[in-house]
Amino acid sequence: MSAIVAFLLAQAAPAAAEPPAMPALEEATTRIEASDAQLFWGFFEGCDPDAVAELLHPDYRMLHDLVGMPHDSAEDIVENSRKQCARRAPGGDAEGYKNRRLLVPGSRTISRLGDWGMLEEAHHTFHEWRGEEIGWVQTGGGRYLHIWQWMPEEERFRLLESLSLDHGPAPQYPPVLD
């Protein structure tokens, strides 16, 4: 009789909740756009890598067209950024240095990767602060592809991989007309 009771109790027990499915494209796009802005703010202008560390997947890696694989883990890129930000702080050898990254409007596309992630592709420009008299100067630009993995148990995306490519000098502005 105890086997029957155990069977009936097992049947009556609530089923384990299914982890949430990846959001639909529109919501996923909104989330990734917000994470992208937060990520680049933390690593560039805001210089606060600890504030964005949770956006990175533990297995994060970055591939860069000019230097190969500068970062092979989330821990590595965060620690490297901490060091760079410390150099900018008062008393550091790069005290006062400021840079920013700006997304090129209209260049971003985001698409699904099955039911496990999203691919973000866009162009961006890089700028450095040259003082009150000069202001922000565009120093270059590039293209990037980000693979964002859906983490159902966390109900969010984390950046799994970055491909940073097509880096080059800032284009002349205004352009030279023939």
C-alpha positions in Angstrom: 0.0 0.0 0.0 2.8 2.4 0.7 4.0 2.1 -2.9 0.6 3.2 -4.1 0.5 6.1 -1.7 3.9 7.2 -2.8 2.9 7.0 -6.5 -0.3 9.0 -5.8 1.7 11.7 -3.9 4.2 11.9 -6.7 1.4 12.4 -9.2 -0.1 15.1 -7.1 3.2 17.0 -6.5 3.5 20.2 -8.6 5.7 19.8 -11.6 9.0 21.7 -11.6 8.5 25.1 -13.2 9.9 25.3 -16.7 12.6 28.0 -17.1 11.3 31.0 -19.0 11.7 30.9 -22.7 13.8 33.5 -24.5 11.8 36.7 -25.1 10.3 37.5 -28.4 12.4 39.5 -30.9 11.0 42.9 -29.9 11.6 42.5 -26.2 14.9 40.8 -26.7 16.1 43.7 -29.0 15.1 46.2 -26.3 17.0 44.3 -23.6 20.1 43.9 -25.8 20.1 47.6 -26.8 20.0 48.6 -23.2 22.7 46.1 -22.2 24.9 47.3 -25.1 24.6 50.9 -24.0 25.4 49.9 -20.4 28.3 47.7 -21.4 30.1 50.3 -23.5 29.4 53.1 -20.9 31.0 50.9 -18.2 34.1 50.1 -20.3 34.6 53.5 -21.9 33.2 56.8 -20.8 31.9 55.7 -17.4 35.0 53.7 -16.6 33.2 51.5 -14.2 33.8 47.8 -15.2 32.4 46.4 -12.0 29.0 48.0 -12.8 28.8 45.9 -16.0 30.6 42.7 -15.1 27.3 40.9 -14.6 26.4 41.5 -18.3 29.3 39.2 -19.3 28.9 35.4 -19.5 31.6 33.7 -17.4 32.9 32.1 -20.6 33.1 35.4 -22.4 35.8 35.9 -25.0 36.7 38.7 -27.3 38.4 38.5 -30.7 39.8 41.7 -32.2 41.1 42.2 -35.8 44.1 44.2 -34.7 45.3 42.2 -31.7 43.9 38.7 -31.8 42.2 37.5 -28.6 42.8 40.3 -26.0 40.4 38.7 -23.5 39.6 35.1 -23.0 37.2 35.5 -20.0 34.9 37.9 -18.3 37.3 38.1 -15.4 40.2 39.1 -17.7 38.4 42.0 -19.4 37.0 43.3 -16.2 40.4 43.2 -14.5 42.1 44.8 -17.5 39.5 47.6 -17.5 40.0 48.2 -13.7 43.7 48.7 -14.4 43.0 51.1 -17.2 40.5 53.1 -15.1 43.0 53.3 -12.3 45.5 54.9 -14.7 42.9 57.6 -15.4 42.3 58.4 -11.8 44.0 61.3 -10.0 47.7 60.5 -9.7 47.6 57.9 -12.4 49.9 58.1 -15.4 46.9 58.8 -17.7 45.1 61.1 -15.3 42.2 62.9 -16.8 42.1 60.7 -20.0 38.5 60.3 -21.3 37.2 58.3 -24.2 33.8 57.4 -25.5 32.2 55.0 -27.9 29.2 56.0 -29.9 26.9 53.7 -31.8 26.4 54.7 -35.5 22.7 55.4 -35.7 20.8 53.0 -38.0 23.7 50.5 -38.2 22.5 48.0 -35.6 20.8 44.7 -36.5 19.7 42.1 -34.0 18.6 38.6 -34.9 17.7 35.3 -33.2 20.1 32.4 -32.8 17.7 29.6 -32.3 16.1 29.6 -28.9 19.4 30.1 -27.1 20.7 33.6 -28.1 20.8 36.7 -30.2 23.3 38.1 -32.6 23.9 41.9 -32.5 25.8 43.6 -35.3 26.6 47.3 -35.6 29.2 50.0 -36.3 30.6 52.4 -33.8 33.0 55.3 -33.5 35.6 56.1 -30.9 36.3 59.5 -29.5 38.8 61.1 -27.1 38.5 64.2 -25.0 41.1 66.8 -26.0 40.3 69.5 -23.5 37.9 72.4 -23.3 39.3 74.2 -26.4 39.0 71.2 -28.7 36.4 68.9 -27.1 35.7 65.4 -28.3 37.7 64.2 -31.4 36.7 61.1 -33.3 39.8 58.9 -33.4 38.5 55.9 -35.3 35.7 53.4 -35.8 34.9 49.8 -36.4 32.2 47.1 -36.5 31.3 44.6 -33.9 29.3 41.4 -33.6 28.1 40.3 -30.2 26.6 37.0 -29.3 24.2 37.3 -26.4 23.3 34.0 -24.7 19.8 33.7 -23.0 20.3 32.6 -19.4 16.8 31.2 -18.6 17.5 30.7 -14.9 18.5 34.4 -14.6 15.8 35.6 -17.1 18.4 37.7 -19.0 21.0 37.8 -21.7 24.7 37.7 -21.1 27.4 38.6 -23.6 29.1 35.4 -24.6 31.4 36.6 -27.4 32.5 39.8 -29.1 34.0 40.0 -32.5 35.5 43.5 -33.0 36.6 44.2 -36.6 37.1 46.6 -39.4 39.0 49.1 -37.2 40.4 52.1 -38.9 41.2 55.8 -38.6 38.5 58.4 -38.3 37.3 59.4 -41.8 38.0 62.9 -42.8 35.1 65.3 -42.1 33.9 67.1 -44.1 34.7 64.5 -46.8 36.9 65.5 -49.7 34.9 66.1 -52.8 36.3 65.3 -56.2 
